[in-house]
Amino acid sequence: MERNKHERNKHYGWLVFFAVINWIAIGLAIWKIDPDNMANFIFQGSYLPMGILLMGGIFWILSILTLSSVRALRWTLGIMVFIYLRIWGLGSILNGILILGLMILWEIYLFRSKPKSNVLHFD
């Protein structure tokens, strides 16, 4: 199977390195920092430092799995919306299913709206 030039030039070692460093930071934050200290860091009840760390960790893992940083960012934002809804007491299974459905529909829409470049035209 041939790869295109863009795929050949990617350096996946750096993605794995940043993902491991980010997840080590998440593990250390969970182990060493009291959640009450992190809850009101900048905004009341936001858990902002942990949210930023978790968003980075999810983004790096998804960018490795999907091989697309744009797709990884979209799914990371969807996951983070659900996590923050859970933190604020508004997240339920139904909300998770609705967010998942929206994310899948967004992916289908973007896949269908791409122009077909591999189609042969005989005029």
N, CA, C and O atoms as a Tinker XYZ file with bonds, in Angstrom:
   492  protein
     1  N      0.848000   -1.176000    0.000000    73     2
     2  CA     0.000000    0.000000    0.000000    64     1     3
     3  C      0.889000    1.233000    0.000000    63     2     4     5
     4  O      1.789000    1.366000    0.830000    81     3
     5  N      0.628000    2.127000   -0.935000    73     3     6
     6  CA     1.429000    3.347000   -1.032000    64     5     7
     7  C      0.897000    4.416000   -0.107000    63     6     8     9
     8  O     -0.310000    4.551000    0.091000    81     7
     9  N      1.802000    5.158000    0.443000    73     7    10
    10  CA     1.417000    6.305000    1.265000    64     9    11
    11  C      1.656000    7.566000    0.463000    63    10    12    13
    12  O      2.555000    7.630000   -0.375000    81    11
    13  N      0.835000    8.569000    0.732000    73    11    14
    14  CA     1.097000    9.824000    0.038000    64    13    15
    15  C      2.219000   10.576000    0.747000    63    14    16    17
    16  O      2.644000   10.199000    1.839000    81    15
    17  N      2.692000   11.645000    0.109000    73    15    18
    18  CA     3.866000   12.358000    0.618000    64    17    19
    19  C      3.623000   12.937000    2.008000    63    18    20    21
    20  O      4.529000   12.954000    2.840000    81    19
    21  N      2.398000   13.413000    2.264000    73    19    22
    22  CA     2.083000   14.013000    3.561000    64    21    23
    23  C      2.227000   12.989000    4.689000    63    22    24    25
    24  O      2.744000   13.319000    5.756000    81    23
    25  N      1.778000   11.763000    4.467000    73    23    26
    26  CA     1.876000   10.727000    5.496000    64    25    27
    27  C      3.314000   10.296000    5.724000    63    26    28    29
    28  O      3.686000    9.969000    6.851000    81    27
    29  N      4.132000   10.289000    4.675000    73    27    30
    30  CA     5.519000    9.869000    4.821000    64    29    31
    31  C      6.335000   10.854000    5.642000    63    30    32    33
    32  O      7.295000   10.460000    6.303000    81    31
    33  N      5.969000   12.122000    5.610000    73    31    34
    34  CA     6.760000   13.144000    6.286000    64    33    35
    35  C      6.354000   13.372000    7.739000    63    34    36    37
    36  O      6.988000   14.175000    8.423000    81    35
    37  N      5.324000   12.698000    8.228000    73    35    38
    38  CA     4.918000   12.888000    9.615000    64    37    39
    39  C      5.891000   12.188000   10.552000    63    38    40    41
    40  O      6.438000   11.133000   10.231000    81    39
    41  N      6.095000   12.792000   11.706000    73    39    42
    42  CA     6.978000   12.229000   12.725000    64    41    43
    43  C      6.117000   11.787000   13.908000    63    42    44    45
    44  O      5.817000   12.580000   14.801000    81    43
    45  N      5.725000   10.515000   13.902000    73    43    46
    46  CA     4.830000   10.010000   14.931000    64    45    47
    47  C      5.527000    9.831000   16.268000    63    46    48    49
    48  O      4.864000    9.751000   17.302000    81    47
    49  N      6.838000    9.768000   16.268000    73    47    50
    50  CA     7.572000    9.658000   17.519000    64    49    51
    51  C      7.338000   10.847000   18.423000    63    50    52    53
    52  O      7.240000   10.696000   19.641000    81    51
    53  N      7.247000   12.045000   17.832000    73    51    54
    54  CA     6.986000   13.245000   18.629000    64    53    55
    55  C      5.574000   13.229000   19.205000    63    54    56    57
    56  O      5.360000   13.670000   20.334000    81    55
    57  N      4.626000   12.732000   18.446000    73    55    58
    58  CA     3.253000   12.633000   18.964000    64    57    59
    59  C      3.197000   11.702000   20.168000    63    58    60    61
    60  O      2.559000   12.010000   21.175000    81    59
    61  N      3.863000   10.573000   20.055000    73    59    62
    62  CA     3.888000    9.620000   21.173000    64    61    63
    63  C      4.611000   10.229000   22.364000    63    62    64    65
    64  O      4.171000   10.070000   23.503000    81    63
    65  N      5.720000   10.928000   22.114000    73    63    66
    66  CA     6.473000   11.570000   23.201000    64    65    67
    67  C      5.604000   12.574000   23.949000    63    66    68    69
    68  O      5.553000   12.549000   25.179000    81    67
    69  N      4.916000   13.461000   23.220000    73    67    70
    70  CA     4.079000   14.461000   23.881000    64    69    71
    71  C      2.890000   13.820000   24.594000    63    70    72    73
    72  O      2.479000   14.296000   25.652000    81    71
    73  N      2.333000   12.747000   24.029000    73    71    74
    74  CA     1.225000   12.059000   24.679000    64    73    75
    75  C      1.675000   11.436000   26.001000    63    74    76    77
    76  O      0.973000   11.533000   27.008000    81    75
    77  N      2.840000   10.801000   25.997000    73    75    78
    78  CA     3.346000   10.173000   27.226000    64    77    79
    79  C      3.643000   11.231000   28.278000    63    78    80    81
    80  O      3.283000   11.057000   29.443000    81    79
    81  N      4.292000   12.325000   27.891000    73    79    82
    82  CA     4.590000   13.406000   28.845000    64    81    83
    83  C      3.311000   13.987000   29.422000    63    82    84    85
    84  O      3.227000   14.240000   30.624000    81    83
    85  N      2.307000   14.201000   28.563000    73    83    86
    86  CA     1.048000   14.768000   29.035000    64    85    87
    87  C      0.339000   13.827000   29.992000    63    86    88    89
    88  O     -0.188000   14.279000   31.008000    81    87
    89  N      0.309000   12.522000   29.699000    73    87    90
    90  CA    -0.368000   11.585000   30.588000    64    89    91
    91  C      0.400000   11.371000   31.883000    63    90    92    93
    92  O     -0.206000   11.078000   32.913000    81    91
    93  N      1.717000   11.511000   31.852000    73    91    94
    94  CA     2.490000   11.480000   33.097000    64    93    95
    95  C      2.130000   12.686000   33.958000    63    94    96    97
    96  O      1.985000   12.564000   35.175000    81    95
    97  N      1.983000   13.860000   33.322000    73    95    98
    98  CA     1.580000   15.066000   34.066000    64    97    99
    99  C      0.180000   14.898000   34.657000    63    98   100   101
   100  O     -0.071000   15.334000   35.781000    81    99
   101  N     -0.725000   14.276000   33.920000    73    99   102
   102  CA    -2.079000   14.024000   34.433000    64   101   103
   103  C     -2.016000   13.079000   35.634000    63   102   104   105
   104  O     -2.673000   13.310000   36.650000    81   103
   105  N     -1.226000   12.019000   35.510000    73   103   106
   106  CA    -1.085000   11.077000   36.619000    64   105   107
   107  C     -0.491000   11.726000   37.856000    63   106   108   109
   108  O     -0.947000   11.471000   38.970000    81   107
   109  N      0.530000   12.567000   37.669000    73   107   110
   110  CA     1.121000   13.268000   38.810000    64   109   111
   111  C      0.142000   14.257000   39.433000    63   110   112   113
   112  O      0.114000   14.420000   40.653000    81   111
   113  N     -0.659000   14.916000   38.602000    73   111   114
   114  CA    -1.651000   15.856000   39.139000    64   113   115
   115  C     -2.703000   15.119000   39.955000    63   114   116   117
   116  O     -3.125000   15.602000   41.006000    81   115
   117  N     -3.129000   13.954000   39.482000    73   115   118
   118  CA    -4.112000   13.172000   40.235000    64   117   119
   119  C     -3.509000   12.663000   41.543000    63   118   120   121
   120  O     -4.178000   12.644000   42.576000    81   119
   121  N     -2.250000   12.255000   41.491000    73   119   122
   122  CA    -1.604000   11.665000   42.656000    64   121   123
   123  C     -1.205000   12.707000   43.694000    63   122   124   125
   124  O     -1.371000   12.469000   44.890000    81   123
   125  N     -0.686000   13.847000   43.270000    73   123   126
   126  CA    -0.087000   14.798000   44.199000    64   125   127
   127  C     -0.970000   15.989000   44.595000    63   126   128   129
   128  O     -0.774000   16.559000   45.668000    81   127
   129  N     -1.929000   16.373000   43.760000    73   127   130
   130  CA    -2.684000   17.597000   44.017000    64   129   131
   131  C     -4.068000   17.253000   44.528000    63   130   132   133
   132  O     -4.747000   16.383000   43.983000    81   131
   133  N     -4.481000   17.944000   45.581000    73   131   134
   134  CA    -5.809000   17.779000   46.143000    64   133   135
   135  C     -6.838000   18.412000   45.194000    63   134   136   137
   136  O     -6.635000   19.542000   44.750000    81   135
   137  N     -7.928000   17.716000   44.876000    73   135   138
   138  CA    -8.922000   18.281000   43.955000    64   137   139
   139  C     -9.534000   19.593000   44.438000    63   138   140   141
   140  O     -9.923000   20.428000   43.621000    81   139
   141  N     -9.624000   19.785000   45.750000    73   139   142
   142  CA   -10.175000   21.040000   46.259000    64   141   143
   143  C     -9.270000   22.225000   45.937000    63   142   144   145
   144  O     -9.754000   23.341000   45.747000    81   143
   145  N     -7.959000   21.988000   45.875000    73   143   146
   146  CA    -7.038000   23.061000   45.504000    64   145   147
   147  C     -7.159000   23.411000   44.024000    63   146   148   149
   148  O     -6.919000   24.554000   43.633000    81   147
   149  N     -7.521000   22.452000   43.218000    73   147   150
   150  CA    -7.594000   22.664000   41.781000    64   149   151
   151  C     -8.964000   23.176000   41.339000    63   150   152   153
   152  O     -9.077000   23.752000   40.256000    81   151
   153  N     -9.990000   22.986000   42.135000    73   151   154
   154  CA   -11.358000   23.309000   41.730000    64   153   155
   155  C    -11.567000   24.791000   41.467000    63   154   156   157
   156  O    -12.265000   25.151000   40.519000    81   155
   157  N    -10.991000   25.639000   42.265000    73   155   158
   158  CA   -11.245000   27.073000   42.166000    64   157   159
   159  C     -9.997000   27.841000   41.769000    63   158   160   161
   160  O     -9.757000   28.935000   42.279000    81   159
   161  N     -9.208000   27.292000   40.876000    73   159   162
   162  CA    -7.914000   27.895000   40.544000    64   161   163
   163  C     -8.078000   29.265000   39.898000    63   162   164   165
   164  O     -7.530000   30.239000   40.413000    81   163
   165  N     -8.795000   29.380000   38.814000    73   163   166
   166  CA    -9.021000   30.683000   38.179000    64   165   167
   167  C    -10.496000   31.052000   38.249000    63   166   168   169
   168  O    -10.853000   32.152000   38.670000    81   167
   169  N    -11.355000   30.116000   37.830000    73   167   170
   170  CA   -12.795000   30.326000   37.892000    64   169   171
   171  C    -13.384000   29.384000   38.931000    63   170   172   173
   172  O    -12.883000   28.279000   39.142000    81   171
   173  N    -14.442000   29.830000   39.569000    73   171   174
   174  CA   -15.079000   29.065000   40.630000    64   173   175
   175  C    -15.626000   27.749000   40.085000    63   174   176   177
   176  O    -16.481000   27.765000   39.200000    81   175
   177  N    -15.158000   26.622000   40.589000    73   175   178
   178  CA   -15.649000   25.300000   40.224000    64   177   179
   179  C    -15.287000   24.847000   38.821000    63   178   180   181
   180  O    -15.976000   23.993000   38.263000    81   179
   181  N    -14.224000   25.394000   38.230000    73   179   182
   182  CA   -13.920000   25.073000   36.833000    64   181   183
   183  C    -12.936000   23.921000   36.655000    63   182   184   185
   184  O    -12.908000   23.305000   35.590000    81   183
   185  N    -12.137000   23.619000   37.660000    73   183   186
   186  CA   -11.082000   22.599000   37.539000    64   185   187
   187  C    -10.240000   22.860000   36.282000    63   186   188   189
   188  O     -9.886000   21.927000   35.562000    81   187
   189  N     -9.926000   24.128000   36.029000    73   187   190
   190  CA    -9.273000   24.525000   34.780000    64   189   191
   191  C     -7.915000   23.870000   34.544000    63   190   192   193
   192  O     -7.678000   23.410000   33.427000    81   191
   193  N     -7.005000   23.796000   35.518000    73   191   194
   194  CA    -5.720000   23.151000   35.230000    64   193   195
   195  C     -5.870000   21.681000   34.822000    63   194   196   197
   196  O     -5.207000   21.220000   33.892000    81   195
   197  N     -6.731000   20.958000   35.514000    73   195   198
   198  CA    -6.936000   19.557000   35.160000    64   197   199
   199  C     -7.660000   19.432000   33.832000    63   198   200   201
   200  O     -7.384000   18.509000   33.065000    81   199
   201  N     -8.572000   20.332000   33.547000    73   199   202
   202  CA    -9.261000   20.319000   32.260000    64   201   203
   203  C     -8.307000   20.542000   31.104000    63   202   204   205
   204  O     -8.423000   19.891000   30.065000    81   203
   205  N     -7.363000   21.460000   31.275000    73   203   206
   206  CA    -6.378000   21.717000   30.225000    64   205   207
   207  C     -5.458000   20.515000   30.044000    63   206   208   209
   208  O     -5.157000   20.127000   28.915000    81   207
   209  N     -5.013000   19.927000   31.148000    73   207   210
   210  CA    -4.178000   18.724000   31.048000    64   209   211
   211  C     -4.925000   17.568000   30.387000    63   210   212   213
   212  O     -4.376000   16.876000   29.530000    81   211
   213  N     -6.166000   17.364000   30.784000    73   211   214
   214  CA    -6.960000   16.275000   30.226000    64   213   215
   215  C     -7.264000   16.516000   28.752000    63   214   216   217
   216  O     -7.255000   15.581000   27.953000    81   215
   217  N     -7.528000   17.753000   28.398000    73   215   218
   218  CA    -7.781000   18.079000   26.993000    64   217   219
   219  C     -6.542000   17.792000   26.146000    63   218   220   221
   220  O     -6.650000   17.259000   25.042000    81   219
   221  N     -5.380000   18.144000   26.661000    73   219   222
   222  CA    -4.146000   17.848000   25.943000    64   221   223
   223  C     -3.913000   16.360000   25.797000    63   222   224   225
   224  O     -3.528000   15.892000   24.726000    81   223
   225  N     -4.143000   15.608000   26.866000    73   223   226
   226  CA    -3.934000   14.167000   26.818000    64   225   227
   227  C     -4.866000   13.479000   25.836000    63   226   228   229
   228  O     -4.443000   12.608000   25.075000    81   227
   229  N     -6.133000   13.869000   25.853000    73   227   230
   230  CA    -7.093000   13.284000   24.920000    64   229   231
   231  C     -6.734000   13.667000   23.491000    63   230   232   233
   232  O     -6.815000   12.837000   22.586000    81   231
   233  N     -6.338000   14.919000   23.285000    73   231   234
   234  CA    -5.974000   15.376000   21.935000    64   233   235
   235  C     -4.794000   14.589000   21.379000    63   234   236   237
   236  O     -4.833000   14.158000   20.226000    81   235
   237  N     -3.745000   14.394000   22.177000    73   235   238
   238  CA    -2.569000   13.675000   21.679000    64   237   239
   239  C     -2.906000   12.232000   21.346000    63   238   240   241
   240  O     -2.459000   11.714000   20.322000    81   239
   241  N     -3.688000   11.573000   22.194000    73   239   242
   242  CA    -4.065000   10.180000   21.926000    64   241   243
   243  C     -4.916000   10.083000   20.661000    63   242   244   245
   244  O     -4.695000    9.211000   19.821000    81   243
   245  N     -5.891000   10.984000   20.531000    73   243   246
   246  CA    -6.746000   10.929000   19.347000    64   245   247
   247  C     -6.009000   11.321000   18.077000    63   246   248   249
   248  O     -6.320000   10.812000   17.001000    81   247
   249  N     -5.037000   12.216000   18.186000    73   247   250
   250  CA    -4.278000   12.573000   16.987000    64   249   251
   251  C     -3.408000   11.412000   16.530000    63   250   252   253
   252  O     -3.147000   11.274000   15.335000    81   251
   253  N     -2.955000   10.577000   17.453000    73   251   254
   254  CA    -2.208000    9.375000   17.070000    64   253   255
   255  C     -3.159000    8.345000   16.453000    63   254   256   257
   256  O     -2.828000    7.724000   15.443000    81   255
   257  N     -4.330000    8.165000   17.051000    73   255   258
   258  CA    -5.265000    7.148000   16.569000    64   257   259
   259  C     -5.904000    7.507000   15.235000    63   258   260   261
   260  O     -6.086000    6.639000   14.381000    81   259
   261  N     -6.249000    8.787000   15.048000    73   259   262
   262  CA    -6.947000    9.182000   13.825000    64   261   263
   263  C     -6.014000    9.704000   12.743000    63   262   264   265
   264  O     -6.426000    9.846000   11.592000    81   263
   265  N     -4.761000    9.994000   13.093000    73   263   266
   266  CA    -3.778000   10.567000   12.170000    64   265   267
   267  C     -4.233000   11.900000   11.590000    63   266   268   269
   268  O     -3.838000   12.268000   10.484000    81   267
   269  N     -5.062000   12.619000   12.336000    73   267   270
   270  CA    -5.554000   13.915000   11.895000    64   269   271
   271  C     -5.720000   14.809000   13.117000    63   270   272   273
   272  O     -6.470000   14.484000   14.038000    81   271
   273  N     -5.027000   15.921000   13.120000    73   271   274
   274  CA    -5.130000   16.817000   14.269000    64   273   275
   275  C     -6.468000   17.558000   14.288000    63   274   276   277
   276  O     -6.980000   17.872000   15.362000    81   275
   277  N     -7.033000   17.836000   13.133000    73   275   278
   278  CA    -8.330000   18.535000   13.083000    64   277   279
   279  C     -9.429000   17.631000   13.616000    63   278   280   281
   280  O    -10.254000   18.063000   14.421000    81   279
   281  N     -9.447000   16.385000   13.175000    73   279   282
   282  CA   -10.447000   15.433000   13.671000    64   281   283
   283  C    -10.250000   15.177000   15.157000    63   282   284   285
   284  O    -11.227000   15.059000   15.896000    81   283
   285  N     -9.008000   15.091000   15.606000    73   283   286
   286  CA    -8.727000   14.878000   17.029000    64   285   287
   287  C     -9.212000   16.061000   17.852000    63   286   288   289
   288  O     -9.743000   15.874000   18.947000    81   287
   289  N     -9.040000   17.275000   17.342000    73   287   290
   290  CA    -9.507000   18.456000   18.073000    64   289   291
   291  C    -11.031000   18.478000   18.174000    63   290   292   293
   292  O    -11.576000   18.826000   19.222000    81   291
   293  N    -11.724000   18.109000   17.091000    73   291   294
   294  CA   -13.194000   18.070000   17.129000    64   293   295
   295  C    -13.679000   17.079000   18.175000    63   294   296   297
   296  O    -14.549000   17.414000   18.978000    81   295
   297  N    -13.135000   15.864000   18.185000    73   295   298
   298  CA   -13.573000   14.857000   19.141000    64   297   299
   299  C    -13.162000   15.221000   20.564000    63   298   300   301
   300  O    -13.891000   14.931000   21.513000    81   299
   301  N    -12.003000   15.853000   20.718000    73   299   302
   302  CA   -11.572000   16.292000   22.049000    64   301   303
   303  C    -12.538000   17.321000   22.613000    63   302   304   305
   304  O    -12.892000   17.260000   23.791000    81   303
   305  N    -12.964000   18.259000   21.788000    73   303   306
   306  CA   -13.925000   19.265000   22.259000    64   305   307
   307  C    -15.252000   18.626000   22.652000    63   306   308   309
   308  O    -15.861000   19.026000   23.645000    81   307
   309  N    -15.706000   17.639000   21.885000    73   307   310
   310  CA   -16.940000   16.942000   22.240000    64   309   311
   311  C    -16.824000   16.201000   23.561000    63   310   312   313
   312  O    -17.736000   16.246000   24.387000    81   311
   313  N    -15.700000   15.520000   23.759000    73   311   314
   314  CA   -15.475000   14.795000   25.015000    64   313   315
   315  C    -15.377000   15.768000   26.191000    63   314   316   317
   316  O    -15.925000   15.509000   27.262000    81   315
   317  N    -14.687000   16.873000   25.990000    73   315   318
   318  CA   -14.533000   17.848000   27.080000    64   317   319
   319  C    -15.859000   18.515000   27.436000    63   318   320   321
   320  O    -16.106000   18.811000   28.605000    81   319
   321  N    -16.710000   18.753000   26.447000    73   319   322
   322  CA   -18.042000   19.299000   26.742000    64   321   323
   323  C    -18.796000   18.330000   27.645000    63   322   324   325
   324  O    -19.415000   18.747000   28.624000    81   323
   325  N    -18.747000   17.045000   27.324000    73   323   326
   326  CA   -19.441000   16.066000   28.164000    64   325   327
   327  C    -18.835000   15.996000   29.559000    63   326   328   329
   328  O    -19.567000   15.903000   30.544000    81   327
   329  N    -17.510000   16.038000   29.657000    73   327   330
   330  CA   -16.859000   15.982000   30.973000    64   329   331
   331  C    -17.252000   17.184000   31.820000    63   330   332   333
   332  O    -17.549000   17.033000   33.005000    81   331
   333  N    -17.259000   18.388000   31.222000    73   331   334
   334  CA   -17.640000   19.560000   31.998000    64   333   335
   335  C    -19.123000   19.561000   32.350000    63   334   336   337
   336  O    -19.499000   20.068000   33.406000    81   335
   337  N    -19.970000   19.005000   31.490000    73   335   338
   338  CA   -21.375000   18.849000   31.870000    64   337   339
   339  C    -21.510000   17.920000   33.073000    63   338   340   341
   340  O    -22.333000   18.159000   33.956000    81   339
   341  N    -20.700000   16.859000   33.107000    73   339   342
   342  CA   -20.722000   15.956000   34.262000    64   341   343
   343  C    -20.238000   16.658000   35.534000    63   342   344   345
   344  O    -20.800000   16.456000   36.610000    81   343
   345  N    -19.192000   17.483000   35.407000    73   343   346
   346  CA   -18.672000   18.206000   36.575000    64   345   347
   347  C    -19.725000   19.141000   37.138000    63   346   348   349
   348  O    -19.884000   19.240000   38.355000    81   347
   349  N    -20.442000   19.825000   36.263000    73   347   350
   350  CA   -21.437000   20.796000   36.703000    64   349   351
   351  C    -22.777000   20.166000   37.041000    63   350   352   353
   352  O    -23.728000   20.883000   37.352000    81   351
   353  N    -22.877000   18.832000   36.987000    73   351   354
   354  CA   -24.094000   18.133000   37.367000    64   353   355
   355  C    -25.152000   18.104000   36.279000    63   354   356   357
   356  O    -26.303000   17.776000   36.566000    81   355
   357  N    -24.809000   18.433000   35.049000    73   355   358
   358  CA   -25.781000   18.453000   33.958000    64   357   359
   359  C    -25.604000   17.297000   32.983000    63   358   360   361
   360  O    -26.409000   17.122000   32.068000    81   359
   361  N    -24.564000   16.520000   33.177000    73   359   362
   362  CA   -24.273000   15.435000   32.246000    64   361   363
   363  C    -24.992000   14.160000   32.628000    63   362   364   365
   364  O    -24.967000   13.740000   33.785000    81   363
   365  N    -25.624000   13.557000   31.661000    73   363   366
   366  CA   -26.283000   12.272000   31.873000    64   365   367
   367  C    -25.959000   11.375000   30.684000    63   366   368   369
   368  O    -25.288000   11.790000   29.738000    81   367
   369  N    -26.439000   10.158000   30.748000    73   367   370
   370  CA   -26.230000    9.226000   29.642000    64   369   371
   371  C    -26.879000    9.770000   28.374000    63   370   372   373
   372  O    -26.320000    9.644000   27.284000    81   371
   373  N    -28.054000   10.373000   28.513000    73   371   374
   374  CA   -28.745000   10.939000   27.359000    64   373   375
   375  C    -27.931000   12.063000   26.724000    63   374   376   377
   376  O    -27.826000   12.139000   25.500000    81   375
   377  N    -27.351000   12.938000   27.553000    73   375   378
   378  CA   -26.492000   13.996000   27.017000    64   377   379
   379  C    -25.280000   13.414000   26.307000    63   378   380   381
   380  O    -24.876000   13.912000   25.256000    81   379
   381  N    -24.700000   12.368000   26.871000    73   379   382
   382  CA   -23.559000   11.723000   26.229000    64   381   383
   383  C    -23.926000   11.135000   24.880000    63   382   384   385
   384  O    -23.166000   11.256000   23.920000    81   383
   385  N    -25.086000   10.497000   24.802000    73   383   386
   386  CA   -25.538000    9.918000   23.537000    64   385   387
   387  C    -25.813000   11.024000   22.521000    63   386   388   389
   388  O    -25.488000   10.872000   21.343000    81   387
   389  N    -26.404000   12.131000   22.960000    73   387   390
   390  CA   -26.674000   13.247000   22.045000    64   389   391
   391  C    -25.386000   13.887000   21.537000    63   390   392   393
   392  O    -25.283000   14.213000   20.354000    81   391
   393  N    -24.411000   14.067000   22.413000    73   391   394
   394  CA   -23.127000   14.636000   21.987000    64   393   395
   395  C    -22.430000   13.683000   21.032000    63   394   396   397
   396  O    -21.869000   14.115000   20.025000    81   395
   397  N    -22.459000   12.387000   21.336000    73   395   398
   398  CA   -21.864000   11.389000   20.445000    64   397   399
   399  C    -22.548000   11.403000   19.075000    63   398   400   401
   400  O    -21.879000   11.325000   18.044000    81   399
   401  N    -23.868000   11.501000   19.065000    73   399   402
   402  CA   -24.604000   11.564000   17.804000    64   401   403
   403  C    -24.242000   12.798000   16.994000    63   402   404   405
   404  O    -24.076000   12.720000   15.777000    81   403
   405  N    -24.120000   13.940000   17.671000    73   403   406
   406  CA   -23.713000   15.169000   16.972000    64   405   407
   407  C    -22.317000   15.050000   16.390000    63   406   408   409
   408  O    -22.066000   15.504000   15.273000    81   407
   409  N    -21.403000   14.439000   17.142000    73   407   410
   410  CA   -20.038000   14.278000   16.650000    64   409   411
   411  C    -20.001000   13.345000   15.432000    63   410   412   413
   412  O    -19.274000   13.605000   14.474000    81   411
   413  N    -20.776000   12.273000   15.469000    73   411   414
   414  CA   -20.813000   11.334000   14.338000    64   413   415
   415  C    -21.439000   12.003000   13.119000    63   414   416   417
   416  O    -20.945000   11.846000   12.002000    81   415
   417  N    -22.526000   12.751000   13.325000    73   415   418
   418  CA   -23.141000   13.462000   12.204000    64   417   419
   419  C    -22.201000   14.501000   11.610000    63   418   420   421
   420  O    -22.170000   14.691000   10.394000    81   419
   421  N    -21.436000   15.174000   12.463000    73   419   422
   422  CA   -20.465000   16.168000   11.986000    64   421   423
   423  C    -19.405000   15.486000   11.123000    63   422   424   425
   424  O    -19.019000   16.016000   10.081000    81   423
   425  N    -18.931000   14.308000   11.552000    73   423   426
   426  CA   -17.944000   13.562000   10.769000    64   425   427
   427  C    -18.530000   13.124000    9.429000    63   426   428   429
   428  O    -17.860000   13.226000    8.401000    81   427
   429  N    -19.765000   12.639000    9.428000    73   427   430
   430  CA   -20.398000   12.210000    8.183000    64   429   431
   431  C    -20.575000   13.396000    7.247000    63   430   432   433
   432  O    -20.318000   13.289000    6.047000    81   431
   433  N    -21.011000   14.521000    7.790000    73   431   434
   434  CA   -21.190000   15.718000    6.967000    64   433   435
   435  C    -19.873000   16.151000    6.332000    63   434   436   437
   436  O    -19.834000   16.445000    5.137000    81   435
   437  N    -18.811000   16.194000    7.102000    73   435   438
   438  CA   -17.522000   16.612000    6.564000    64   437   439
   439  C    -16.983000   15.606000    5.562000    63   438   440   441
   440  O    -16.330000   15.992000    4.593000    81   439
   441  N    -17.247000   14.311000    5.780000    73   439   442
   442  CA   -16.801000   13.288000    4.833000    64   441   443
   443  C    -17.553000   13.413000    3.514000    63   442   444   445
   444  O    -16.958000   13.277000    2.445000    81   443
   445  N    -18.847000   13.669000    3.583000    73   443   446
   446  CA   -19.663000   13.774000    2.372000    64   445   447
   447  C    -19.426000   15.076000    1.620000    63   446   448   449
   448  O    -19.610000   15.120000    0.404000    81   447
   449  N    -19.025000   16.134000    2.312000    73   447   450
   450  CA   -18.850000   17.428000    1.645000    64   449   451
   451  C    -17.483000   17.581000    0.993000    63   450   452   453
   452  O    -17.229000   18.579000    0.318000    81   451
   453  N    -16.585000   16.588000    1.188000    73   451   454
   454  CA   -15.280000   16.639000    0.530000    64   453   455
   455  C    -15.455000   16.426000   -0.966000    63   454   456   457
   456  O    -16.251000   15.586000   -1.386000    81   455
   457  N    -14.719000   17.180000   -1.771000    73   455   458
   458  CA   -14.799000   16.916000   -3.213000    64   457   459
   459  C    -14.102000   15.599000   -3.543000    63   458   460   461
   460  O    -13.069000   15.266000   -2.962000    81   459
   461  N    -14.662000   14.882000   -4.450000    73   459   462
   462  CA   -14.089000   13.601000   -4.863000    64   461   463
   463  C    -12.979000   13.874000   -5.870000    63   462   464   465
   464  O    -13.249000   14.318000   -6.986000    81   463
   465  N    -11.729000   13.609000   -5.482000    73   463   466
   466  CA   -10.599000   13.886000   -6.363000    64   465   467
   467  C    -10.154000   12.647000   -7.136000    63   466   468   469
   468  O     -9.412000   12.774000   -8.110000    81   467
   469  N    -10.578000   11.473000   -6.735000    73   467   470
   470  CA   -10.133000   10.239000   -7.383000    64   469   471
   471  C    -11.074000    9.770000   -8.488000    63   470   472   473
   472  O    -10.857000    8.708000   -9.072000    81   471
   473  N    -12.104000   10.540000   -8.779000    73   471   474
   474  CA   -13.086000   10.131000   -9.766000    64   473   475
   475  C    -12.566000   10.488000  -11.161000    63   474   476   477
   476  O    -12.124000   11.611000  -11.403000    81   475
   477  N    -12.627000    9.526000  -12.061000    73   475   478
   478  CA   -12.214000    9.772000  -13.442000    64   477   479
   479  C    -13.359000   10.394000  -14.221000    63   478   480   481
   480  O    -14.488000    9.906000  -14.174000    81   479
   481  N    -13.075000   11.446000  -14.922000    73   479   482
   482  CA   -14.084000   12.111000  -15.749000    64   481   483
   483  C    -13.769000   11.879000  -17.203000    63   482   484   485
   484  O    -12.670000   12.197000  -17.658000    81   483
   485  N    -14.722000   11.326000  -17.948000    73   483   486
   486  CA   -14.547000   11.123000  -19.371000    64   485   487
   487  C    -15.458000   12.101000  -20.099000    63   486   488   489
   488  O    -16.673000   11.915000  -20.166000    81   487
   489  N    -14.858000   13.122000  -20.629000    73   487   490
   490  CA   -15.662000   14.131000  -21.361000    64   489   491
   491  C    -15.493000   13.992000  -22.845000    63   490   492
   492  O    -16.091000   14.752000  -23.608000    81   491
